[in-house]
Amino acid sequence: MDTLSLRPWSADDLPLLRAANTPEMTVHLNGPESAAEVQARHERYLRLVADGEALMSRSSTTRGSLSARSARGGSHGRTSPRGRRWFVLPAAQGRRVAARALALLVDVLRGRVGGRAAPARVPRGRQPRVERRVSSRRFTRRGTITEDFRGAELTVNEWVLDLAADSSTG
């Protein structure tokens, strides 16, 4: 198994967002974004990282970038109700990339936000594998909310991990 690492989001990561902006990859997220929306999201990620407002990262191996993670609540220790979101490119799915990258991200968050809770959101009833993954990593389901996302309602289950209580996510 290739060694997986998390690296901060950079100007070179726009192709990763484009690769994930397909009907297959966005079926649970109300569909793909326009090219302009993807560009704006990339610029927002760069700004959030530069301002210390979020931990935006990509998961990589020697074979290239495989996935992306966003974690609101950056170096200033603030957390956002928008929580953590991620994707894994189809070519990397089924290789435990999501589970391994989530464990790496939790380690980073534990060092940055201390004992605060780390939220995650999963589209409700649409991704049972992801629901099992977060519950097996000691996240606790906090509830369900419906929000406007990409111009339509999206219902998500909110999960939270108490970083102070959890010492092992792998």
C-alpha positions in Angstrom: 0.0 0.0 0.0 1.4 3.4 -1.0 2.3 5.9 1.8 -0.4 8.5 2.0 0.2 12.1 3.0 -1.8 15.2 3.5 -0.5 18.4 1.9 -1.9 21.9 2.2 -4.1 23.1 -0.7 -2.0 24.9 -3.3 -2.5 26.8 -6.6 -1.6 23.6 -8.4 -4.6 21.7 -7.0 -7.3 23.1 -9.4 -7.1 20.0 -11.6 -8.1 17.9 -8.6 -11.3 19.9 -8.2 -12.0 19.6 -11.9 -11.5 15.8 -11.8 -14.0 15.5 -9.0 -16.6 17.7 -10.7 -18.3 15.0 -12.7 -21.9 13.7 -12.5 -20.6 10.4 -11.0 -18.7 12.2 -8.3 -21.4 14.8 -7.5 -24.5 12.7 -7.6 -24.9 13.0 -3.8 -24.3 16.8 -3.9 -27.0 18.1 -6.2 -24.8 17.7 -9.3 -21.6 19.3 -10.8 -20.6 22.9 -10.5 -20.0 25.2 -13.5 -16.3 25.8 -14.5 -16.6 29.3 -12.9 -17.9 27.8 -9.7 -15.1 25.3 -9.5 -12.6 28.1 -10.1 -14.2 30.2 -7.4 -14.1 27.3 -5.0 -10.4 26.8 -5.7 -9.8 30.5 -5.0 -11.8 30.3 -1.8 -9.8 27.3 -0.6 -6.5 29.2 -1.3 -7.9 32.3 0.6 -9.1 30.2 3.6 -5.7 28.5 3.9 -3.8 31.8 3.5 -6.0 33.4 6.2 -5.8 30.5 8.6 -9.5 30.0 8.6 -9.5 26.4 7.3 -7.3 23.4 6.8 -7.8 22.6 3.1 -5.6 19.7 2.0 -5.1 17.1 -0.7 -4.2 13.4 -0.1 -1.3 12.2 -2.2 0.9 9.3 -2.8 3.9 9.0 -5.2 1.3 8.2 -7.9 -0.4 11.6 -7.5 -3.3 13.4 -5.8 -6.2 11.1 -4.9 -8.6 13.1 -2.7 -9.3 16.4 -1.0 -10.3 17.4 2.5 -11.7 20.5 4.0 -11.7 21.3 7.6 -13.1 24.6 8.8 -11.5 25.9 11.9 -7.9 26.5 10.9 -4.9 27.7 12.8 -6.9 30.1 14.9 -8.8 27.1 16.5 -12.3 28.1 15.4 -14.6 25.5 14.1 -17.5 26.0 11.7 -20.8 24.2 11.5 -19.9 23.5 7.8 -17.5 20.9 9.2 -15.4 18.5 7.2 -16.0 17.5 3.7 -14.0 15.3 1.4 -14.0 13.3 -1.8 -11.9 10.5 -3.3 -11.3 10.2 -7.0 -12.9 7.0 -8.6 -9.4 5.5 -9.4 -8.5 5.6 -5.7 -11.8 4.4 -4.3 -11.7 1.0 -2.6 -8.1 1.4 -1.5 -8.8 2.8 2.0 -7.8 6.3 0.9 -10.7 8.0 2.7 -10.2 6.1 6.0 -6.4 6.7 6.0 -6.8 10.4 5.0 -9.5 10.9 7.7 -7.1 9.5 10.3 -4.3 11.9 9.2 -6.7 14.8 9.2 -7.9 14.0 12.7 -4.3 13.9 13.9 -3.7 17.4 12.4 -6.9 18.7 13.9 -6.1 17.4 17.3 -2.9 19.3 17.3 -4.6 22.5 16.1 -7.9 22.7 17.9 -7.1 20.7 21.0 -10.1 19.2 22.7 -12.7 20.8 20.5 -15.2 18.7 18.5 -14.5 17.9 14.9 -17.7 17.9 12.9 -18.3 16.0 9.6 -21.3 16.1 7.3 -22.5 13.2 5.1 -25.5 13.4 2.7 -28.3 11.5 4.5 -29.1 8.0 3.2 -27.0 8.4 0.1 -23.6 7.1 1.2 -23.9 4.2 3.7 -20.2 3.3 3.3 -19.2 6.8 4.4 -21.7 6.7 7.3 -20.0 3.4 8.5 -16.6 4.9 8.1 -17.3 7.9 10.3 -19.1 5.8 12.9 -16.2 3.3 13.0 -13.8 6.2 13.7 -15.6 7.1 16.9 -17.7 9.9 15.4 -21.1 10.3 17.1 -24.2 11.2 15.0 -25.4 14.6 16.3 -28.5 15.0 14.1 -29.8 15.8 10.6 -30.1 19.2 8.9 -31.3 20.4 5.6 -29.4 23.2 3.9 -29.3 25.0 0.6 -26.3 23.5 -1.4 -25.7 24.2 -5.1 -29.1 25.7 -5.6 -31.1 22.9 -4.1 -31.9 21.4 -0.7 -29.4 18.8 0.7 -30.1 16.8 3.8 -27.1 15.7 5.7 -26.3 13.8 8.8 -24.0 15.7 11.2 -21.3 13.7 12.9 -18.9 14.9 15.6 -15.7 13.6 17.0 -14.6 14.7 20.5 -10.9 15.2 19.9 -10.1 15.3 23.6 -11.7 12.0 24.3 -10.5 10.2 21.2 -6.9 9.2 21.1 -7.0 6.7 18.2 -8.9 7.0 14.8 -7.0 4.5 12.8 
